[in-house]
Amino acid sequence: MRQGLGIARRLLWQTLSSAGPLVLAGVVTAAALTGLMAASGDDVDTALIVAIDVSNSVDDARYKLQMEGIAQALEDPGVIQAIAGGGKGGILFSLVTWADQPTLNLPWIHIANEADAKAAARKVRSLPRQGGEFTCMTRMMRVVSDKIVPQIPAKTAKVVLDVSGDGKDNCNAAEPIEQVRDELVKYGVTVNGLPILTPEGPEMVTPGAPSSQSYLPSKQNTDPLETWYQENVKAGPGSFVLPAHGYADFGRAIRQKFVLEVSDGGSRVRRDFAARRPDFFTPQAVE
């Protein structure tokens, strides 16, 4: 399992960094490299890679809803409690945007407390608008597998790739998405999905929706995109798919997802969620 760098690999990484910016599929900047090298070398509970769709279906308003949703999730007391409540008391967080090509916008940030989380949220809000034409999810997973996972700068109990988007892969990739996904799992990565369900007409959930709209839909009303994520994205121990009902619901979904991804199975925040939503932790929902 490639869940960290040994001393020799750290030294090699530092040598490479001194020669210039590391290019991830031609899209990672020198600033990203600098941030990666600044990440903590201490053991952490989770290395969380958040991968956000920015293809042509994502206009400025939808992009802002995603970035603000992630920032607010990082600032959420429940998420911070889940991060600080792990055995190591911290996580590594990174953010990738993807369309035709993936871009590592935020390299590894160590988050162990409220101040760290709020600093990471400010970085998310400051990211310039990203865009692209196609939904190249397979290409994104290939870069994550080849370039990002091997360079996690700490030993970590688990690695999670959190993939969100409003459509299926449409790039006619040279390799099947299942092949790349299964390779990630072989390297110890859990791949979770957050499909953004956007039927014709108004968004399905408005900001400030009542708590009755805060959980997953019934299995009897599964959306085709959610089914596709279940079959082609979700993989690995404890993996799951948690949809957002429109972009206005993205913030709720990503906040809930972060809690599940960074908390231990026996933690209080996880137990509280399970008490509210016991059907979520069934064999049909979680492998």
C-alpha positions in Angstrom: 0.0 0.0 0.0 1.3 3.4 -1.0 0.2 5.4 2.0 3.3 7.5 2.7 6.8 8.2 1.9 9.8 6.6 3.6 13.0 8.5 4.4 14.6 7.7 1.1 11.6 8.7 -0.9 11.3 12.0 1.1 14.9 12.8 0.2 14.3 12.0 -3.4 11.2 14.2 -3.4 13.1 17.1 -1.9 15.8 16.6 -4.5 13.3 16.7 -7.3 11.6 19.8 -5.8 14.8 21.7 -5.8 15.0 21.3 -9.6 11.7 23.0 -10.2 7.9 22.5 -10.1 6.6 19.0 -10.3 4.2 18.7 -13.2 1.1 16.4 -12.6 0.0 15.6 -16.2 1.3 19.0 -17.1 -1.0 21.0 -14.8 0.5 21.3 -11.3 2.2 24.6 -10.5 5.3 25.5 -8.5 3.0 26.9 -5.8 1.4 23.5 -5.4 4.8 21.9 -5.0 5.7 24.4 -2.3 2.5 23.7 -0.4 3.1 19.9 -0.6 6.6 20.2 0.9 5.2 22.3 3.8 2.8 19.6 4.9 3.4 17.9 8.2 5.5 14.7 8.2 3.8 13.4 11.3 1.4 10.4 11.1 -2.2 11.3 10.4 -5.6 9.5 10.5 -6.7 10.2 6.9 -5.2 11.6 3.7 -8.3 13.1 1.9 -8.2 13.9 -1.8 -11.2 16.0 -2.8 -11.7 15.9 -6.6 -14.2 18.5 -8.0 -15.8 18.5 -11.5 -15.3 21.8 -13.3 -16.3 20.7 -16.8 -18.5 22.8 -19.1 -21.7 22.0 -17.2 -20.2 23.9 -14.2 -20.9 27.6 -14.6 -19.6 30.3 -12.3 -22.5 30.0 -9.9 -22.1 26.3 -9.6 -18.4 26.6 -9.2 -18.9 29.0 -6.3 -21.4 26.7 -4.7 -18.9 23.9 -4.7 -16.0 25.9 -3.4 -18.1 27.6 -0.7 -19.6 24.3 0.2 -16.1 22.8 0.8 -14.9 25.8 2.7 -18.0 25.8 5.0 -17.6 22.1 5.5 -14.0 22.5 6.7 -15.3 25.2 9.1 -18.1 23.1 10.4 -17.8 22.1 14.1 -18.9 18.6 13.4 -16.2 18.1 10.8 -13.5 19.7 13.0 -14.6 17.4 15.8 -14.3 14.4 13.5 -10.8 15.5 12.4 -9.5 16.2 15.9 -11.2 13.1 17.4 -9.1 10.5 15.4 -6.3 8.5 16.9 -3.7 10.8 15.5 -5.7 13.9 15.8 -5.2 15.2 12.3 -5.6 14.7 8.6 -4.0 15.7 5.3 -6.3 17.5 2.9 -5.8 18.2 -0.8 -8.1 19.5 -3.6 -8.1 18.6 -7.3 -10.3 20.2 -9.9 -10.8 18.1 -13.1 -12.3 18.4 -16.5 -10.2 17.7 -19.6 -7.2 17.5 -17.3 -6.9 17.4 -13.5 -5.2 20.2 -11.6 -3.8 19.9 -8.1 -5.0 23.3 -6.8 -4.3 22.7 -3.1 -1.5 20.3 -2.2 -1.3 18.6 1.1 -2.5 20.7 4.0 -2.2 19.3 7.5 -5.4 20.0 9.5 -5.4 19.1 13.3 -7.6 21.8 14.8 -10.0 24.7 14.2 -7.3 27.2 13.2 -5.9 24.7 10.6 -9.4 24.0 9.2 -10.3 27.7 8.9 -6.9 28.4 7.2 -7.6 25.6 4.7 -11.1 27.0 4.1 -9.6 30.4 3.3 -7.3 28.8 0.7 -10.3 27.1 -0.9 -12.2 30.3 -1.1 -9.2 32.1 -2.7 -8.8 29.6 -5.6 -9.2 31.2 -9.0 -12.0 29.9 -11.3 -11.1 26.6 -13.0 -12.9 25.3 -16.1 -12.8 22.8 -18.9 -15.0 21.1 -21.5 -15.2 17.4 -20.9 -15.8 15.1 -17.9 -12.6 13.2 -17.9 -12.9 11.3 -14.6 -10.8 8.3 -15.7 -7.9 10.7 -16.6 -8.3 12.3 -13.2 -8.1 8.9 -11.4 -5.0 8.0 -13.4 -3.2 11.1 -12.3 -4.3 10.6 -8.7 -3.0 7.0 -8.8 0.3 7.8 -10.5 1.2 11.2 -9.2 -0.7 12.1 -6.1 -1.1 9.0 -3.9 2.6 8.0 -4.2 3.6 11.5 -2.9 1.5 11.6 0.3 4.1 13.1 2.7 3.2 11.1 5.8 2.1 7.7 7.0 -1.7 7.6 7.2 -4.2 5.1 8.5 -6.4 5.5 5.4 -6.4 7.3 2.0 -9.7 8.6 0.6 -10.5 9.9 -2.9 -13.7 11.9 -2.7 -15.1 12.3 -6.3 -18.0 14.7 -7.1 -19.5 15.6 -10.4 -22.8 16.0 -12.3 -22.2 13.6 -15.1 -20.6 10.4 -16.3 -17.1 10.2 -17.8 -17.4 11.3 -21.5 -13.8 11.3 -22.6 -13.5 7.9 -24.3 -10.6 7.1 -22.1 -7.9 4.7 -23.3 -8.5 2.5 -20.3 -11.7 1.5 -18.5 -12.6 3.6 -15.4 -13.0 0.4 -13.4 -9.4 -0.6 -14.2 -8.0 2.7 -12.8 -10.4 2.7 -9.8 -9.4 -0.9 -8.9 -5.8 0.1 -9.1 -6.4 2.8 -6.6 -8.0 0.3 -4.3 -5.0 -2.0 -4.7 -2.9 0.8 -3.4 -5.1 1.2 -0.3 -7.3 4.0 -1.5 -11.0 4.1 -0.7 -13.0 5.9 -3.5 -16.2 7.6 -2.5 -18.7 9.3 -4.8 -20.8 12.5 -4.6 -23.0 12.6 -7.7 -24.7 16.0 -8.1 -28.2 15.2 -9.4 -29.4 18.0 -11.7 -32.6 17.3 -13.5 -34.2 19.8 -15.8 -35.8 22.7 -13.9 -34.9 24.4 -10.6 -32.4 23.0 -8.3 -33.8 20.2 -6.2 -32.9 21.7 -2.8 -32.6 25.3 -1.8 -30.2 26.8 0.7 -31.5 26.5 4.2 -33.6 23.4 3.4 -35.3 21.8 6.4 -33.6 18.9 8.1 -36.0 16.4 6.5 -34.2 17.0 3.2 -30.7 16.4 4.8 -30.3 12.7 4.2 -30.0 10.3 1.4 -32.9 9.5 -0.9 -34.6 6.1 -0.7 -33.1 3.3 -2.7 -36.4 3.0 -4.6 -35.8 6.5 -6.2 -32.2 6.0 -7.2 -31.1 8.5 -10.0 -29.3 7.0 -13.0 -26.2 9.1 -12.2 -26.2 7.8 -8.7 -26.4 4.2 -10.0 -23.5 4.9 -12.4 -21.4 6.2 -9.4 -22.3 3.1 -7.4 -21.1 0.9 -10.3 -18.1 2.8 -11.6 -16.8 5.1 -8.9 -17.4 3.6 -5.4 -14.8 1.1 -4.4 -12.6 0.0 -1.4 -13.3 -0.7 2.2 -16.1 1.4 3.7 -16.8 3.1 0.4 -20.1 4.8 -0.3 -22.0 7.1 -2.6 -23.8 10.1 -1.1 -25.6 12.3 -3.6 -26.3 16.0 -3.6 -29.8 17.0 -4.8 -28.7 19.8 -7.0 -25.8 22.2 -6.6 -27.6 24.1 -3.9 -27.4 20.9 -1.8 -23.7 20.3 -2.4 -22.6 22.0 0.8 -24.8 19.8 2.9 -23.6 16.7 1.1 -19.9 17.4 1.3 -20.1 18.3 4.9 -21.8 15.1 5.8 -19.4 13.2 3.6 -16.3 14.7 5.3 -17.6 13.6 8.7 -18.0 10.0 7.5 -14.6 10.0 5.6 -12.4 11.4 8.4 -14.1 9.8 11.5 -13.4 6.4 12.9 -16.2 3.8 12.7 -16.5 3.9 16.5 -16.4 7.6 17.0 -19.2 9.6 18.6 -19.9 11.7 15.5 -20.1 8.5 13.4 -22.4 6.9 16.0 -24.6 10.0 16.1 -25.0 9.9 12.3 -25.7 6.2 12.3 -28.4 6.8 14.9 -30.1 9.3 12.6 -29.6 7.3 9.5 -29.2 3.5 10.4 -30.0 2.4 6.8 -26.9 4.2 5.5 -24.5 1.6 7.0 -26.1 -1.4 5.2 -24.3 -3.8 2.8 -26.2 -2.0 0.0 -24.7 1.4 1.0 -21.2 0.6 2.3 -18.9 -2.2 1.2 
